[in-house]
Amino acid sequence: GPVRRQEAKAIATLVRRIRAEEWPVLDREATEREGEERFRAAQYGDMCILMPQRTGLRLVELALDDSGIPYRLEGASLVFVSQEVRDLLACLRAIDDPADQVSLVGALRSPALACSDADLLAFVESGGRLDYLAQGNPVDGPVAEALACLKVYHERRLWVSPTALIEAFTRERRLMEAALGYARPRERWRRYAFLIERARAFAQAGESSLRAFLEWAERQADEGARVTEVPVPESDEDAVRVMTVHGAKGLEFPIVVLTGLNAEPSGRARSVLFDREARRVEVRLGPKDNCFQTAGYEALAEREAAQEAAENVRLMYVAATRARDHLVVSLYRTSGDDGSRAAALAGLLEGAHNLWEAAPEGDALLSQGTAQEPDVSVAGDTPEAGLAWLEARERLLGERGRPAAVAATSLARVAKEEAGVPEEPWRRGRGRTSLGRAVHAVLQTVDLATGDGLEATARAQATAEGVPQWEKDVIALARVALEANVVRRALASKGMWREVPVACPVGDGVLEGFIDLLFDEGDGLVVVDFKTDVLESEAEVAEAMERYRLQGGAYALALQHATGRPVKEVAFLFLQPKQEVALRDVSTMAHAASELATAHLRPPSHAM
């Protein structure tokens, strides 16, 4: 607690300092317009505070509020755990379930009902029960009035939709007006509007129960849940953005402040572990010194821990690479901490040249800064020599500005740009459409053999993506995949895996990606990629395949490097035209993908 409070205060101080000192950030519009680099002073909107978990969110919010710094929470999961939404959800839970004492007390103490602790104590001491259905409760006082209000809404909930109920409660309890008493009312209005909009989308998916909506909202707010981070509509306010690392995937910001790294992994293995490769379940029951466990539990638990550690590294990689101009890393941690992300980074950075800066409280806060510039000497002080130096500098900046990693999916886009094919938004696939993401999410979890739970999963994913009106399309496209011959082959194979991350070194960089479906037929591996492009003819399919060959080659290259096994086939399953295209010239595809990736990656360091 104290460490996180100090950290939050230091982060707020740092944000104000960045603004006051006018840290330079690249002005992309001016640079593109004038043909050479132009910089401008950083604004609040250029900054993003990233956190791997939402545990310390409230402390960061309070610190930013105390410092008068405008900010907005981006990503649905953060809004769901904001104080305003938590208070409103507590009121709704109390309305839905009179026996939920925790939610009831939270609702009474919320701004909507505004009962103080003294009011609650006086009510109970006068013989009152915290139950709005109880008989004989006092009828006077703020708590009695609040309980009567909750009872009215409890009865009303049976006759109106969750959306109408939330809108009425927000309006009649004057929550919008009450927000004017806070420093940044627009942010509170935005959060209330967000919850109402989520309820409306949930209702459009066919759900009409307040309890069902509350259960869904609780899953979105669960720290351990894997939810789709739906972006929250942006405001025109110049404000610092706050989001989780998961929500920042695919985005970049001029200035990133990475915080909340002081939480240590739980280190506790689950009681039940699933070995999907061997298709078995391992169990451990009871305390560690006196427990029952199956024979393979210990080995599987160690493997799970190693995979979790690798995922932790990937998460930090994503976080660090979101920064475009400046990366600030908070290393606040407790004394003796040797297991958190902050401790691991501090150990790796120890002794680095010119890397540390002291925070106001004396803790190591910033890993911002670089080694001193090398002494560059130019032969001869002439205009020609200066021009040559500038040309060499531009060339090196262009080379070093290339990415150190490239995604398999981006190779198709690069090939498309090089071929001069115009972008057609209505044909975009998984990465850029809500429909595509929903379909892939369904195929990642649904039972491929039976299709059990398809409708419920499709409804949940369409709602999470904000497109409940496309639920039937999600179901239809998923059914095409379930009925496809290649999926039947996968089910009959020796082993099958979904959403498989792969990567391999290419040149001095990394080629990476996620395989939708992978299976082993004994004589080689088969890669399957689901496509939701809208293609209407054989010619369009053939044109698309010229680009997707590179993506398939990238998957094969990375997979063969990682496993040492041959990839015998790469299959693309187009769900819109219901067509399967199998490619077997895997070596040629992999070679082409390697060459294109190398050409667009950062060159080897010795080139400098």
C-alpha positions as CSV (number, residue, x, y, z in Angstrom):
1,G,0.0,0.0,0.0
2,P,2.5,2.7,1.0
3,V,4.8,1.8,-1.9
4,R,2.0,2.1,-4.4
5,R,0.8,5.4,-2.9
6,Q,4.3,6.8,-3.2
7,E,4.6,5.4,-6.7
8,A,1.3,7.0,-7.8
9,K,2.3,10.3,-6.3
10,A,5.7,10.2,-8.1
11,I,4.0,9.3,-11.4
12,A,1.7,12.3,-11.1
13,T,4.7,14.5,-10.3
14,L,6.5,13.1,-13.4
15,V,3.6,13.8,-15.7
16,R,3.5,17.4,-14.6
17,R,7.2,17.7,-15.0
18,I,7.1,16.3,-18.5
19,R,4.6,19.0,-19.4
20,A,6.5,21.8,-17.6
21,E,9.9,20.8,-19.1
22,E,8.3,20.5,-22.6
23,W,9.8,17.1,-23.4
24,P,10.2,16.9,-27.2
25,V,8.1,14.5,-29.2
26,L,8.1,14.0,-33.0
27,D,5.5,16.1,-34.8
28,R,4.5,13.6,-37.5
29,E,2.2,15.9,-39.4
30,A,4.9,18.7,-39.6
31,T,7.6,16.1,-40.4
32,E,5.5,14.7,-43.2
33,R,4.5,18.1,-44.5
34,E,8.0,19.6,-44.5
35,G,10.0,16.5,-45.4
36,E,12.3,16.6,-42.4
37,E,12.0,15.9,-38.7
38,R,10.1,18.5,-36.6
39,F,9.5,18.2,-32.9
40,R,7.0,19.9,-30.6
41,A,6.5,20.1,-26.8
42,A,4.7,17.2,-25.3
43,Q,1.0,17.6,-24.2
44,Y,-1.0,15.5,-21.8
45,G,-2.5,13.7,-24.8
46,D,0.9,12.4,-25.8
47,M,1.3,10.5,-22.6
48,C,0.1,7.0,-21.7
49,I,0.3,5.3,-18.3
50,L,0.5,1.6,-18.8
51,M,0.0,-1.0,-16.1
52,P,0.2,-4.8,-16.4
53,Q,-2.6,-5.2,-13.8
54,R,-5.4,-3.0,-12.5
55,T,-4.5,-3.5,-8.9
56,G,-3.1,0.0,-8.3
57,L,-5.5,1.8,-10.7
58,R,-7.5,3.7,-8.0
59,L,-4.3,5.1,-6.4
60,V,-3.1,6.4,-9.7
61,E,-6.5,8.0,-10.3
62,L,-6.4,9.7,-6.9
63,A,-2.9,11.0,-7.5
64,L,-3.7,12.4,-10.9
65,D,-6.9,14.0,-9.5
66,D,-5.0,15.6,-6.6
67,S,-2.5,17.0,-9.1
68,G,-5.2,18.4,-11.3
69,I,-4.0,16.3,-14.3
70,P,-6.7,15.4,-16.9
71,Y,-6.8,11.8,-17.8
72,R,-9.1,9.2,-19.2
73,L,-9.3,5.4,-18.8
74,E,-9.1,3.6,-22.1
75,G,-10.2,0.0,-22.4
76,A,-13.4,-1.5,-21.1
77,S,-11.8,-3.5,-18.3
78,L,-10.4,-0.3,-16.7
79,V,-13.7,1.5,-16.9
80,F,-15.4,-1.4,-15.2
81,V,-13.1,-1.2,-12.2
82,S,-13.3,2.7,-11.9
83,Q,-14.9,3.9,-8.7
84,E,-17.9,5.5,-10.4
85,V,-18.8,2.3,-12.3
86,R,-18.1,0.1,-9.2
87,D,-20.5,2.3,-7.1
88,L,-23.2,2.1,-9.8
89,L,-22.8,-1.7,-10.2
90,A,-23.0,-2.1,-6.4
91,C,-26.4,-0.2,-6.5
92,L,-27.6,-2.5,-9.3
93,R,-26.5,-5.6,-7.4
94,A,-28.3,-4.4,-4.3
95,I,-31.4,-3.8,-6.4
96,D,-31.2,-7.2,-8.0
97,D,-30.4,-9.2,-4.8
98,P,-31.7,-7.9,-1.4
99,A,-29.6,-10.5,0.4
100,D,-26.3,-9.2,-0.9
101,Q,-25.2,-7.3,2.2
102,V,-21.8,-6.3,0.8
103,S,-23.4,-4.7,-2.3
104,L,-26.1,-3.1,-0.2
105,V,-23.7,-1.3,2.1
106,G,-21.7,-0.3,-0.9
107,A,-24.8,1.1,-2.5
108,L,-25.8,3.0,0.6
109,R,-22.4,4.6,0.9
110,S,-22.2,5.5,-2.9
111,P,-22.9,9.0,-4.2
112,A,-26.3,7.8,-5.5
113,L,-27.7,7.3,-2.0
114,A,-25.1,9.2,0.0
115,C,-25.4,7.6,3.5
116,S,-22.5,8.2,5.8
117,D,-21.0,5.6,8.2
118,A,-22.6,7.6,11.0
119,D,-26.0,7.4,9.3
120,L,-25.6,3.6,9.0
121,L,-24.5,3.2,12.7
122,A,-27.4,5.3,13.9
123,F,-29.9,3.3,11.8
124,V,-28.7,-0.1,13.1
125,E,-28.6,1.2,16.7
126,S,-32.2,2.3,16.4
127,G,-33.2,-1.2,15.6
128,G,-33.1,-1.0,11.9
129,R,-32.0,-3.9,9.6
130,L,-30.0,-3.5,6.4
131,D,-32.8,-5.1,4.4
132,Y,-35.2,-3.1,2.3
133,L,-37.7,-6.0,2.3
134,A,-37.7,-6.3,6.2
135,Q,-40.8,-5.2,8.2
136,G,-40.6,-2.8,11.1
137,N,-37.6,-0.8,9.9
138,P,-37.5,2.9,10.9
139,V,-39.2,5.1,8.3
140,D,-37.2,8.4,8.9
141,G,-33.7,9.3,8.2
142,P,-31.3,9.0,5.2
143,V,-30.8,5.2,5.4
144,A,-34.6,4.6,5.6
145,E,-35.2,6.8,2.6
146,A,-32.3,5.0,0.7
147,L,-33.7,1.6,1.5
148,A,-37.2,2.6,0.3
149,C,-35.6,3.9,-2.9
150,L,-33.9,0.5,-3.5
151,K,-37.1,-1.3,-2.9
152,V,-38.8,0.7,-5.6
153,Y,-36.2,-0.2,-8.2
154,H,-36.2,-3.8,-7.0
155,E,-39.8,-4.1,-8.0
156,R,-39.3,-2.1,-11.2
157,R,-36.5,-4.3,-12.4
158,L,-39.0,-7.1,-13.4
159,W,-40.8,-4.8,-15.9
160,V,-38.0,-2.8,-17.6
161,S,-34.8,-3.7,-19.3
162,P,-31.4,-3.3,-17.6
163,T,-30.7,-0.4,-19.9
164,A,-33.9,1.4,-19.0
165,L,-33.3,0.7,-15.3
166,I,-29.7,2.0,-15.3
167,E,-30.8,5.1,-17.3
168,A,-33.6,5.8,-14.9
169,F,-31.5,5.2,-11.8
170,T,-28.7,7.5,-13.1
171,R,-31.2,10.2,-14.0
172,E,-33.4,10.1,-11.0
173,R,-30.5,9.9,-8.5
174,R,-29.0,12.9,-10.2
175,L,-25.6,11.2,-10.8
176,M,-24.9,13.4,-13.8
177,E,-25.5,16.6,-11.8
178,A,-23.6,15.3,-8.8
179,A,-20.5,14.8,-11.1
180,L,-20.4,18.6,-11.4
181,G,-19.1,18.7,-7.8
182,Y,-15.9,17.0,-9.0
183,A,-12.9,18.4,-10.8
184,R,-13.5,16.5,-14.0
185,P,-17.2,15.9,-14.5
186,R,-16.9,15.0,-18.2
187,E,-14.9,11.8,-17.3
188,R,-17.6,10.7,-14.9
189,W,-20.3,11.4,-17.4
190,R,-18.3,9.3,-20.0
191,R,-18.1,6.4,-17.5
192,Y,-21.8,6.4,-16.7
193,A,-22.6,6.6,-20.5
194,F,-20.2,3.7,-21.1
195,L,-22.0,1.4,-18.7
196,I,-25.4,2.3,-20.2
197,E,-24.2,1.7,-23.7
198,R,-22.8,-1.7,-22.6
199,A,-26.1,-2.6,-21.1
200,R,-27.8,-1.6,-24.4
201,A,-25.4,-3.8,-26.4
202,F,-26.0,-6.7,-24.0
203,A,-29.8,-6.3,-24.4
204,Q,-29.5,-6.3,-28.2
205,A,-27.7,-9.6,-27.9
206,G,-31.0,-11.1,-26.6
207,E,-30.3,-10.9,-22.8
208,S,-33.0,-9.1,-20.8
209,S,-32.1,-10.0,-17.2
210,L,-30.4,-7.6,-14.9
211,R,-28.7,-10.5,-13.1
212,A,-27.2,-11.8,-16.4
213,F,-25.9,-8.3,-17.2
214,L,-24.3,-8.0,-13.7
215,E,-22.7,-11.4,-14.1
216,W,-21.3,-10.4,-17.5
217,A,-20.0,-7.1,-16.1
218,E,-18.3,-8.9,-13.2
219,R,-16.5,-11.1,-15.7
220,Q,-15.2,-8.1,-17.5
221,A,-13.9,-6.6,-14.3
222,D,-12.2,-9.8,-13.1
223,E,-8.5,-9.4,-13.1
224,G,-7.9,-12.9,-14.2
225,A,-10.4,-12.9,-17.0
226,R,-9.3,-12.8,-20.6
227,V,-11.6,-10.2,-22.0
228,T,-11.5,-8.2,-25.2
229,E,-10.3,-4.7,-24.4
230,V,-13.0,-2.7,-26.3
231,P,-11.6,0.8,-26.8
232,V,-13.7,3.4,-25.0
233,P,-14.8,6.3,-27.3
234,E,-12.2,9.1,-27.2
235,S,-12.8,12.5,-25.8
236,D,-11.6,15.7,-27.4
237,E,-10.0,16.6,-24.1
238,D,-6.2,16.9,-23.9
239,A,-5.8,14.1,-21.3
240,V,-3.3,11.5,-20.2
241,R,-4.4,8.0,-21.3
242,V,-4.4,5.2,-18.8
243,M,-4.7,1.6,-19.9
244,T,-3.6,-2.0,-19.4
245,V,-0.7,-3.4,-21.4
246,H,-3.1,-5.9,-22.9
247,G,-5.3,-3.1,-24.1
248,A,-2.3,-1.3,-25.7
249,K,-1.4,-4.1,-28.1
250,G,-1.1,-2.6,-31.6
251,L,-0.9,1.0,-30.4
252,E,2.0,3.4,-29.8
253,F,2.4,6.6,-27.9
254,P,5.0,9.4,-27.9
255,I,5.5,9.0,-24.2
256,V,4.9,5.8,-22.2
257,V,5.0,5.6,-18.4
258,L,5.1,1.9,-17.3
259,T,4.0,1.5,-13.7
260,G,2.6,-1.2,-11.4
261,L,5.5,-3.6,-11.8
262,N,5.9,-4.2,-8.1
263,A,3.3,-7.1,-7.9
264,E,4.9,-10.4,-7.4
265,P,3.5,-13.5,-9.1
266,S,1.3,-15.6,-6.9
267,G,3.5,-18.7,-7.3
268,R,0.5,-20.9,-6.6
269,A,-0.3,-23.6,-9.0
270,R,-3.9,-24.4,-9.7
271,S,-5.4,-27.5,-8.1
272,V,-6.3,-28.9,-11.5
273,L,-4.0,-28.7,-14.5
274,F,-4.8,-29.7,-18.1
275,D,-2.1,-31.2,-20.3
276,R,-3.6,-30.6,-23.7
277,E,-0.7,-32.1,-25.6
278,A,-0.9,-35.5,-23.7
279,R,-4.7,-35.0,-23.2
280,R,-4.7,-35.7,-19.5
281,V,-5.6,-34.0,-16.3
282,E,-3.3,-33.7,-13.2
283,V,-4.7,-32.9,-9.7
284,R,-3.4,-31.8,-6.4
285,L,-5.6,-31.6,-3.3
286,G,-4.8,-30.5,0.2
287,P,-2.0,-28.4,1.8
288,K,1.5,-28.7,0.4
289,D,2.9,-30.6,3.4
290,N,0.0,-33.1,3.4
291,C,-1.5,-33.4,0.0
292,F,-2.6,-35.8,-2.6
293,Q,-1.4,-35.3,-6.1
294,T,-1.3,-37.4,-9.3
295,A,2.0,-38.6,-10.6
296,G,2.5,-36.1,-13.4
297,Y,1.3,-33.0,-11.4
298,E,4.7,-31.8,-10.3
299,A,6.2,-31.8,-13.9
300,L,3.2,-30.2,-15.4
301,A,3.1,-27.5,-12.7
302,E,6.8,-26.7,-13.5
303,R,6.0,-26.4,-17.2
304,E,3.0,-24.1,-16.4
305,A,5.3,-21.9,-14.3
306,A,7.8,-21.7,-17.1
307,Q,5.1,-20.8,-19.6
308,E,3.8,-18.1,-17.2
309,A,7.3,-16.7,-16.9
310,A,7.6,-16.6,-20.7
311,E,4.3,-14.8,-21.0
312,N,5.4,-12.3,-18.4
313,V,8.5,-11.5,-20.6
314,R,6.2,-11.1,-23.7
315,L,4.0,-8.8,-21.8
316,M,6.9,-6.6,-20.8
317,Y,8.1,-6.6,-24.4
318,V,4.7,-5.4,-25.6
319,A,4.7,-2.7,-22.9
320,A,8.2,-1.4,-23.7
321,T,7.6,-1.3,-27.5
322,R,4.5,0.9,-27.2
323,A,6.8,4.0,-26.6
324,R,7.7,6.0,-29.7
325,D,9.9,8.8,-28.2
326,H,10.3,8.3,-24.5
327,L,9.9,5.3,-22.2
328,V,9.7,5.8,-18.5
329,V,9.8,2.7,-16.2
330,S,8.8,2.9,-12.6
331,L,10.9,0.6,-10.4
332,Y,9.1,1.3,-7.1
333,R,9.1,-1.8,-4.9
334,T,9.4,-2.9,-1.3
335,S,12.7,-3.6,0.4
336,G,13.8,-7.2,-0.1
337,D,11.6,-7.6,-3.2
338,D,13.3,-10.1,-5.5
339,G,10.4,-11.6,-7.3
340,S,8.5,-8.8,-9.0
341,R,8.9,-7.4,-12.5
342,A,10.4,-4.2,-11.0
343,A,13.0,-6.3,-9.2
344,A,13.9,-8.3,-12.3
345,L,14.3,-5.1,-14.4
346,A,16.4,-3.4,-11.7
347,G,18.7,-6.4,-11.7
348,L,19.1,-6.3,-15.5
349,L,19.7,-2.6,-15.6
350,E,22.2,-2.5,-12.7
351,G,25.5,-0.8,-13.8
352,A,24.1,0.6,-17.1
353,H,25.7,3.8,-18.0
354,N,23.8,7.0,-17.2
355,L,20.6,5.1,-16.6
356,W,19.3,6.1,-13.2
357,E,17.5,9.1,-11.8
358,A,16.3,9.6,-8.3
359,A,12.7,10.1,-7.5
360,P,11.6,12.7,-4.9
361,E,11.3,10.1,-2.2
362,G,14.8,8.7,-3.0
363,D,13.7,5.6,-4.7
364,A,15.0,4.6,-8.1
365,L,12.1,5.6,-10.4
366,L,13.2,6.3,-13.9
367,S,15.1,4.1,-16.3
368,Q,15.0,7.0,-18.8
369,G,18.1,8.2,-20.5
370,T,20.7,6.9,-22.9
371,A,24.5,6.5,-23.1
372,Q,26.4,9.6,-24.2
373,E,26.6,10.3,-27.9
374,P,29.8,9.0,-29.5
375,D,32.3,11.5,-30.7
376,V,31.7,11.7,-34.4
377,S,34.6,13.2,-36.3
378,V,34.2,14.4,-39.9
379,A,37.2,14.6,-42.2
380,G,37.6,18.2,-43.2
381,D,35.4,21.1,-42.2
382,T,33.8,21.7,-45.6
383,P,30.2,22.1,-46.8
384,E,30.6,18.9,-48.8
385,A,31.8,16.9,-45.8
386,G,28.8,18.3,-43.7
387,L,26.4,17.3,-46.5
388,A,27.9,13.8,-46.6
389,W,27.6,13.5,-42.8
390,L,23.9,14.6,-43.0
391,E,23.2,12.0,-45.7
392,A,24.9,9.3,-43.7
393,R,22.9,10.3,-40.7
394,E,19.6,10.2,-42.6
395,R,20.5,6.7,-44.0
396,L,21.3,5.4,-40.5
397,L,18.2,6.8,-39.0
398,G,16.1,5.2,-41.7
399,E,17.8,1.9,-41.2
400,R,17.6,1.9,-37.4
401,G,14.1,3.2,-37.5
402,R,12.9,-0.1,-38.9
403,P,11.2,-2.5,-36.5
404,A,13.2,-5.1,-34.7
405,A,10.3,-7.5,-35.0
406,V,7.7,-8.2,-37.7
407,A,4.4,-10.0,-37.5
408,A,3.5,-12.7,-40.0
409,T,0.2,-11.0,-40.7
410,S,2.0,-7.8,-41.6
411,L,3.9,-9.5,-44.5
412,A,0.7,-9.7,-46.4
413,R,0.0,-6.0,-45.9
414,V,3.6,-5.2,-47.0
415,A,3.2,-7.3,-50.1
416,K,-0.1,-5.6,-50.9
417,E,1.5,-2.1,-50.5
418,E,4.4,-3.1,-52.8
419,A,2.0,-4.4,-55.4
420,G,0.0,-1.1,-55.3
421,V,-3.3,-2.8,-54.3
422,P,-5.6,-0.2,-52.7
423,E,-7.0,-0.8,-49.2
424,E,-10.6,-1.9,-49.1
425,P,-11.9,-1.5,-45.5
426,W,-15.0,-3.8,-46.0
427,R,-12.7,-6.7,-46.8
428,R,-10.5,-6.4,-43.8
429,G,-10.0,-9.6,-41.7
430,R,-9.4,-10.5,-38.1
431,G,-7.1,-7.8,-37.0
432,R,-9.2,-4.9,-38.2
433,T,-12.8,-5.8,-37.9
434,S,-14.9,-6.5,-34.9
435,L,-16.7,-9.3,-36.8
436,G,-13.4,-11.0,-37.6
437,R,-12.1,-10.8,-34.0
438,A,-15.4,-12.2,-32.7
439,V,-15.3,-15.2,-35.1
440,H,-11.7,-16.0,-34.2
441,A,-12.5,-15.8,-30.5
442,V,-15.4,-18.2,-30.9
443,L,-13.2,-20.7,-32.9
444,Q,-10.6,-20.5,-30.2
445,T,-12.9,-21.8,-27.5
446,V,-15.8,-23.6,-29.0
447,D,-15.9,-27.4,-29.2
448,L,-14.8,-28.1,-32.8
449,A,-16.1,-31.6,-32.8
450,T,-19.7,-30.9,-31.7
451,G,-20.1,-27.1,-31.8
452,D,-21.6,-27.2,-28.3
453,G,-22.1,-23.8,-26.9
454,L,-21.6,-22.0,-30.2
455,E,-24.6,-19.7,-29.9
456,A,-23.8,-18.6,-26.3
457,T,-20.2,-18.1,-27.1
458,A,-21.0,-16.1,-30.3
459,R,-23.4,-14.0,-28.4
460,A,-20.8,-13.2,-25.7
461,Q,-18.1,-12.4,-28.1
462,A,-20.3,-10.3,-30.4
463,T,-21.4,-8.3,-27.3
464,A,-17.8,-7.9,-26.1
465,E,-16.7,-6.6,-29.5
466,G,-19.6,-4.1,-29.5
467,V,-21.4,-5.7,-32.5
468,P,-24.3,-7.7,-31.0
469,Q,-26.3,-7.1,-34.3
470,W,-23.8,-9.4,-36.1
471,E,-24.3,-12.4,-33.8
472,K,-25.9,-14.4,-36.5
473,D,-23.1,-13.7,-38.9
474,V,-20.6,-14.8,-36.2
475,I,-22.5,-18.1,-35.8
476,A,-22.8,-18.6,-39.6
477,L,-19.1,-18.1,-40.2
478,A,-18.1,-20.2,-37.3
479,R,-20.3,-23.1,-38.6
480,V,-18.5,-22.9,-41.9
481,A,-15.2,-23.6,-40.1
482,L,-16.7,-26.4,-38.0
483,E,-18.0,-28.2,-41.1
484,A,-14.7,-27.7,-43.1
485,N,-12.8,-30.7,-44.2
486,V,-9.5,-29.4,-42.8
487,V,-11.1,-29.0,-39.3
488,R,-12.3,-32.6,-39.5
489,R,-8.8,-33.7,-40.3
490,A,-7.5,-31.8,-37.3
491,L,-10.0,-33.6,-35.0
492,A,-8.8,-37.0,-36.4
493,S,-5.1,-36.1,-36.1
494,K,-2.5,-37.2,-33.6
495,G,-2.5,-33.8,-31.8
496,M,-4.3,-30.5,-32.3
497,W,-3.6,-27.0,-30.8
498,R,-5.4,-23.6,-31.2
499,E,-4.1,-20.1,-31.1
500,V,-0.4,-21.2,-31.1
501,P,2.2,-18.4,-30.6
502,V,5.3,-18.9,-32.8
503,A,8.5,-16.9,-33.4
504,C,11.9,-17.3,-34.9
505,P,15.0,-15.2,-35.5
506,V,15.3,-13.6,-38.9
507,G,18.5,-11.7,-39.6
508,D,19.0,-9.5,-36.6
509,G,15.3,-9.4,-35.7
510,V,12.3,-11.6,-34.9
511,L,9.5,-12.9,-37.0
512,E,6.4,-13.7,-34.9
513,G,2.7,-14.6,-35.1
514,F,-0.2,-16.7,-33.9
515,I,-1.4,-19.8,-35.7
516,D,-5.2,-20.2,-35.6
517,L,-5.2,-24.0,-35.7
518,L,-2.2,-26.5,-35.8
519,F,-2.4,-30.2,-36.0
520,D,0.0,-33.2,-36.4
521,E,-0.8,-36.0,-38.9
522,G,2.4,-37.9,-38.1
523,D,4.2,-37.3,-41.4
524,G,4.2,-33.5,-40.8
525,L,2.5,-30.5,-39.3
526,V,-0.5,-28.7,-40.9
527,V,-1.1,-25.0,-40.3
528,V,-4.6,-23.7,-40.7
529,D,-5.5,-20.0,-40.9
530,F,-9.1,-18.8,-40.8
531,K,-9.9,-15.8,-43.1
532,T,-13.0,-13.6,-42.9
533,D,-12.3,-11.5,-46.0
534,V,-15.3,-10.8,-48.2
535,L,-14.3,-12.5,-51.4
536,E,-16.8,-13.0,-54.2
537,S,-15.0,-14.8,-57.0
538,E,-12.2,-17.2,-57.8
539,A,-10.1,-14.3,-59.1
540,E,-10.4,-12.5,-55.8
541,V,-9.4,-15.6,-53.9
542,A,-6.4,-16.1,-56.2
543,E,-5.4,-12.5,-55.7
544,A,-5.6,-12.7,-52.0
545,M,-3.6,-15.9,-51.9
546,E,-0.7,-14.2,-53.6
547,R,-0.4,-12.1,-50.4
548,Y,-1.3,-14.7,-47.9
549,R,1.3,-17.1,-49.2
550,L,3.9,-15.0,-47.4
551,Q,1.9,-15.1,-44.1
552,G,1.7,-18.9,-44.4
553,G,5.4,-19.1,-45.2
554,A,6.2,-17.1,-42.1
555,Y,4.1,-19.5,-39.9
556,A,5.9,-22.5,-41.5
557,L,9.3,-20.9,-41.1
558,A,8.8,-20.1,-37.4
559,L,7.2,-23.4,-36.6
560,Q,9.9,-25.5,-38.2
561,H,12.6,-23.5,-36.4
562,A,10.8,-23.9,-33.1
563,T,9.9,-27.6,-33.3
564,G,12.4,-29.1,-35.7
565,R,9.4,-30.8,-37.4
566,P,8.5,-30.4,-41.1
567,V,5.4,-28.4,-42.0
568,K,3.8,-30.3,-44.9
569,E,0.8,-28.0,-45.6
570,V,-0.5,-24.6,-44.9
571,A,-4.3,-24.3,-45.4
572,F,-6.3,-21.1,-45.7
573,L,-9.9,-21.5,-44.9
574,F,-12.0,-18.6,-46.4
575,L,-15.2,-18.5,-44.4
576,Q,-17.1,-15.9,-46.6
577,P,-16.9,-17.8,-49.9
578,K,-16.7,-21.2,-48.1
579,Q,-13.5,-22.2,-49.8
580,E,-10.4,-24.0,-48.6
581,V,-7.0,-23.4,-50.3
582,A,-4.1,-25.8,-49.4
583,L,-0.5,-24.9,-50.1
584,R,2.2,-27.5,-50.1
585,D,5.2,-25.7,-51.5
586,V,6.1,-24.9,-48.0
587,S,9.9,-24.4,-48.5
588,T,9.4,-21.9,-51.3
589,M,6.9,-20.0,-49.2
590,A,9.1,-19.9,-46.1
591,H,12.1,-18.7,-48.1
592,A,10.0,-15.8,-49.6
593,A,8.7,-14.8,-46.2
594,S,12.2,-14.8,-44.7
595,E,13.5,-12.6,-47.5
596,L,10.7,-10.1,-47.2
597,A,10.9,-10.0,-43.4
598,T,14.6,-9.4,-43.5
599,A,14.2,-6.6,-46.0
600,H,11.8,-4.8,-43.6
601,L,13.6,-5.5,-40.3
602,R,16.3,-3.4,-38.7
603,P,19.6,-4.3,-40.3
604,P,22.4,-6.0,-38.2
605,S,24.1,-3.7,-35.7
606,H,27.4,-3.9,-37.5
607,A,25.9,-1.9,-40.4
608,M,26.3,1.2,-38.2
